[in-house]
Amino acid sequence: MAREAAELPPKETLSLWIREQAQLKALVVDRDTEAWQRDPGFSGLQRVGGVDVSFVKGDSVSACASLVVLSYPELEVVYEDCRMVSLKAPYVSGFLAFREVPFLVAAVRRLREKEPGLVPQVLLVDGNGLLHHRGFGVACHLGVLTDLPCIGVAKKLLQVDGLENNTQHKEKIGLLRAGGDSFPLTGGSGTVLGMALRSHDHSTKPLYVSVGHKISLEAAVRLTRGCCRFRIPEPVRQADIRSRDYIRRTLGAPMPPAPGQDRSQKVQRPKGGSEELQDEGRPPEAHGQGPETAESPRPTRPAAASVEPSCAQ
């Protein structure tokens, strides 16, 4: 039987989380802040990062938090940091960051201390940014706390502000003929919350790209496309592959779901949860970093990781 994180927090905690999201949202910058972002070929961009949290099968508390840094445009892994962590906060739809982001912030902090020359110039996150119930998803949260440009890349549409995965939406997806084709995700409020992107010629399922922090939507979409060897951007894909492999090597546990599968399959959610896991916000410092393994992050040469078929779809 899976170990569960703490029960759902009281209303007072949820109210505190909502206030914290609102305060941090005021710090989000949704425009290009770096010269490389405005260059058509991203001249000057040398390092892109990806993060992931993978769960031990049958256990919603034990997880592996990973940060990888890839060279750009080669997309070769030059640094990885994988650590086992113990999640204290429960999953609550709309508040994923309060469960996961403290460990990712800690990974960025370790990198800055140990290998400052390898700090990524941008982070790609398996989740949403401004495309969120309160306009402050996990990519915004991580970006604000690390002060790094951040992009949200979700595999499924978060249905907020009138956005629906209905017949009309599916018809628009059908018009995405080649890798790089996209269309705006305009909410009922008239705000463009993100873009649906066909990330690869051989992929029929779009990605949902949104601004996290310190980058424009246009640059976020172009860079996401430029990081895709398969459907999933390589920084996110490598973070996922390496975190799952770390769990297997460390615990001898069965492999968690393959890259490309929904994060909702990696973590047990409270009954009644309906939204996808790629939709959330940030953690208060009170949650801390939790217990971690003693293994140190290290620069690394790319590991020979087999391509999961689901990533190429």
Stockholm file with secondary structure:
# STOCKHOLM 1.0

chainA/1-313         MAREAAELPPKETLSLWIREQAQLKALVVDRDTEAWQRDPGFSGLQRVGGVDVSFVKGDSVSACASLVVLSYPELEVVYEDCRMVSLKAPYVSGFLAFREVPFLVAAVRRLREKEPGLVPQVLLVDGNGLLHHRGFGVACHLGVLTDLPCIGVAKKLLQVDGLENNTQHKEKIGLLRAGGDSFPLTGGSGTVLGMALRSHDHSTKPLYVSVGHKISLEAAVRLTRGCCRFRIPEPVRQADIRSRDYIRRTLGAPMPPAPGQDRSQKVQRPKGGSEELQDEGRPPEAHGQGPETAESPRPTRPAAASVEPSCAQ
#=GR chainA/1-313 SS CCCCCCCCCCHHHHHHHHHHHHHHHTTCCCSCCSHHHHSTTCTTCCEEEEEEEEECTTCSSEEEEEEEEEETTTCCEEEEEEEEEECCSCCCTTCTHHHHHHHHHHHHHHHHHHCGGGCCSSEEESSCSSSSTTSCCHHHHHHHHHTSCEEEEESSCCCCTTCCCSHHHHHHHHTCCSTTCEEEEECTTSCEEEEEECCSTTCCSCEEEEEEESSCHHHHHHHHHHTCSSSSCHHHHHHHHHHHHHHHHHHCCCCCCCTTSCGGGTSCCCTTCCSCSTTCCCCCGGGCCCCBCSCCCEECCCCCCCCCGGGGC
#=GC SS_cons         CCCCCCCCCCHHHHHHHHHHHHHHHTTCCCSCCSHHHHSTTCTTCCEEEEEEEEECTTCSSEEEEEEEEEETTTCCEEEEEEEEEECCSCCCTTCTHHHHHHHHHHHHHHHHHHCGGGCCSSEEESSCSSSSTTSCCHHHHHHHHHTSCEEEEESSCCCCTTCCCSHHHHHHHHTCCSTTCEEEEECTTSCEEEEEECCSTTCCSCEEEEEEESSCHHHHHHHHHHTCSSSSCHHHHHHHHHHHHHHHHHHCCCCCCCTTSCGGGTSCCCTTCCSCSTTCCCCCGGGCCCCBCSCCCEECCCCCCCCCGGGGC
//
